Structure formats: structure tokens, C-alpha cells
């Protein structure tokens, strides 16, 4: 039973990675697959809002159930989100200053705190 649950969970992780990549590589197809048929700003901001809430909850659950070492590694992994956000900002008309001061700084803090927790 545990092996089956692990395999289903891993498949889910791989599937959500595919969906995320599809949003980057084929955004119109991904939006349609998500259920939004055109470029509606509100839909996209809602998607980001839910993603950010989830990004805050998941590491807290890791901390609660597994402790500070796994929490640290979860924070290091979570740094991929603000790194991606920084890239999105600079490749879509935003300023490098905004990308670095908000998103890259967030990534650096996540990595630094995460490594301290993971390695100490």
C-alpha cells in the first residue's frame, strides 16, 4: 500500500512538473487545458495567487511533520519559484532592478536560510 501511494504521489509530482512546463512553453494550450480560453489577466493573477499560497503552506507542512532539516531542503527547492519569477520579469518588459530586488533577493534568502537549516 505504501509503495503504491508513493508511486501515485511521484506520478503526480511528475505530472505537475509537465503542466508547469506546458504553461511556460505553450501558454495558450496550457490556459485552455486549465479551463481559461483566452488571456484573461484575472485568471492568471488568480493562478499565481493560489500558487503562492501553496508555496507558503507546503514548506510549513514539511516543518511541522519532518523538522528543520527537511524544511531547509524544501526552502532551497522552493527558491526555484522566485528565480523563475525574476527571469519572467526581465524577459517580459520588467526592470532588472525589480527582478533582483524582489525576486532574486527572495531566492537568495530562501537558499541561505534553507542551507543553514538543512546543513546544521
PENORDA-V635083 format. One record per residue. RES is the residue in three letters. OMEGA is omega in whole degrees, -180 to 180 (NA if undefined). BURIAL is # if it has 24 or more other ideal C-beta (glycine too) atoms within 12 Angstrom, else .. D_LAST is the distance of its C-alpha to the last C-alpha in Angstrom with 2 decimals. Layout:
# PENORDA-V635083
res->RES omega->OMEGA burial->BURIAL d_last->D_LAST
res->RES omega->OMEGA burial->BURIAL d_last->D_LAST
This chain:
# PENORDA-V635083
res->UNK omega->180 burial->. d_last->34.05
res->UNK omega->179 burial->. d_last->30.26
res->UNK omega->179 burial->. d_last->30.77
res->UNK omega->179 burial->. d_last->33.29
res->UNK omega->179 burial->. d_last->31.04
res->UNK omega->179 burial->. d_last->28.23
res->UNK omega->177 burial->. d_last->30.83
res->UNK omega->180 burial->. d_last->32.22
res->UNK omega->178 burial->. d_last->28.84
res->UNK omega->177 burial->. d_last->28.05
res->UNK omega->177 burial->. d_last->31.57
res->UNK omega->178 burial->. d_last->31.02
res->UNK omega->179 burial->. d_last->27.92
res->UNK omega->180 burial->. d_last->29.96
res->UNK omega->-180 burial->. d_last->32.88
res->UNK omega->173 burial->. d_last->31.09
res->UNK omega->177 burial->. d_last->29.78
res->UNK omega->-179 burial->. d_last->33.46
res->UNK omega->178 burial->. d_last->34.60
res->UNK omega->178 burial->. d_last->32.21
res->UNK omega->180 burial->. d_last->33.41
res->UNK omega->177 burial->. d_last->36.96
res->UNK omega->179 burial-># d_last->36.58
res->UNK omega->-172 burial->. d_last->35.65
res->UNK omega->-179 burial->. d_last->38.22
res->UNK omega->-171 burial->. d_last->41.08
res->UNK omega->-180 burial->. d_last->40.72
res->UNK omega->177 burial->. d_last->44.26
res->UNK omega->-179 burial->. d_last->44.04
res->UNK omega->178 burial->. d_last->40.69
res->UNK omega->178 burial->. d_last->42.12
res->UNK omega->178 burial->. d_last->45.12
res->UNK omega->178 burial->. d_last->43.03
res->UNK omega->-180 burial->. d_last->41.05
res->UNK omega->178 burial->. d_last->44.41
res->UNK omega->-171 burial->. d_last->44.99
res->UNK omega->177 burial->. d_last->47.96
res->UNK omega->-177 burial->. d_last->47.79
res->UNK omega->178 burial->. d_last->45.56
res->UNK omega->-177 burial->. d_last->45.23
res->UNK omega->-178 burial->. d_last->42.83
res->UNK omega->178 burial->. d_last->42.27
res->UNK omega->-179 burial->. d_last->41.26
res->UNK omega->178 burial->. d_last->38.69
res->UNK omega->176 burial->. d_last->37.24
res->UNK omega->177 burial->. d_last->37.14
res->UNK omega->-180 burial->. d_last->35.28
res->UNK omega->179 burial->. d_last->32.69
res->UNK omega->179 burial->. d_last->32.48
res->UNK omega->178 burial->. d_last->31.82
res->UNK omega->-178 burial-># d_last->29.23
res->UNK omega->176 burial->. d_last->27.36
res->UNK omega->178 burial->. d_last->27.60
res->UNK omega->180 burial->. d_last->26.27
res->UNK omega->176 burial-># d_last->23.40
res->UNK omega->-177 burial->. d_last->22.42
res->UNK omega->-174 burial->. d_last->23.11
res->UNK omega->178 burial-># d_last->21.42
res->UNK omega->178 burial-># d_last->17.78
res->UNK omega->176 burial->. d_last->18.64
res->UNK omega->177 burial->. d_last->20.02
res->UNK omega->178 burial-># d_last->16.93
res->UNK omega->-176 burial-># d_last->14.96
res->UNK omega->-174 burial->. d_last->17.90
res->UNK omega->-174 burial->. d_last->18.36
res->UNK omega->178 burial->. d_last->15.12
res->UNK omega->-170 burial->. d_last->12.31
res->UNK omega->-180 burial->. d_last->9.34
res->UNK omega->176 burial->. d_last->7.76
res->UNK omega->176 burial->. d_last->11.35
res->UNK omega->178 burial-># d_last->11.98
res->UNK omega->179 burial-># d_last->9.63
res->UNK omega->177 burial-># d_last->11.59
res->UNK omega->178 burial-># d_last->14.69
res->UNK omega->177 burial-># d_last->14.33
res->UNK omega->179 burial-># d_last->14.10
res->UNK omega->-179 burial-># d_last->17.13
res->UNK omega->179 burial-># d_last->18.84
res->UNK omega->177 burial-># d_last->18.97
res->UNK omega->-179 burial->. d_last->21.88
res->UNK omega->180 burial-># d_last->24.04
res->UNK omega->174 burial-># d_last->24.11
res->UNK omega->177 burial-># d_last->24.34
res->UNK omega->179 burial-># d_last->27.33
res->UNK omega->179 burial-># d_last->28.69
res->UNK omega->178 burial-># d_last->28.70
res->UNK omega->178 burial->. d_last->30.63
res->UNK omega->-179 burial->. d_last->32.99
res->UNK omega->-175 burial->. d_last->33.69
res->UNK omega->180 burial->. d_last->34.67
res->UNK omega->-179 burial->. d_last->36.68
res->UNK omega->172 burial->. d_last->38.60
res->UNK omega->177 burial->. d_last->40.03
res->UNK omega->-178 burial->. d_last->37.16
res->UNK omega->176 burial->. d_last->36.21
res->UNK omega->179 burial->. d_last->33.48
res->UNK omega->179 burial->. d_last->32.69
res->UNK omega->-179 burial->. d_last->32.12
res->UNK omega->-177 burial-># d_last->30.05
res->UNK omega->-174 burial->. d_last->27.75
res->UNK omega->-179 burial->. d_last->27.71
res->UNK omega->-169 burial->. d_last->27.05
res->UNK omega->179 burial-># d_last->25.68
res->UNK omega->177 burial-># d_last->23.87
res->UNK omega->177 burial->. d_last->22.29
res->UNK omega->179 burial-># d_last->21.10
res->UNK omega->-179 burial-># d_last->19.65
res->UNK omega->179 burial->. d_last->17.86
res->UNK omega->178 burial->. d_last->16.36
res->UNK omega->-180 burial-># d_last->15.30
res->UNK omega->-178 burial-># d_last->13.71
res->UNK omega->180 burial->. d_last->11.96
res->UNK omega->-180 burial-># d_last->10.67
res->UNK omega->-180 burial-># d_last->10.00
res->UNK omega->176 burial->. d_last->7.98
res->UNK omega->-179 burial->. d_last->5.75
res->UNK omega->-176 burial-># d_last->5.65
res->UNK omega->-172 burial-># d_last->5.92
res->UNK omega->-179 burial->. d_last->3.80
res->UNK omega->NA burial->. d_last->0.00
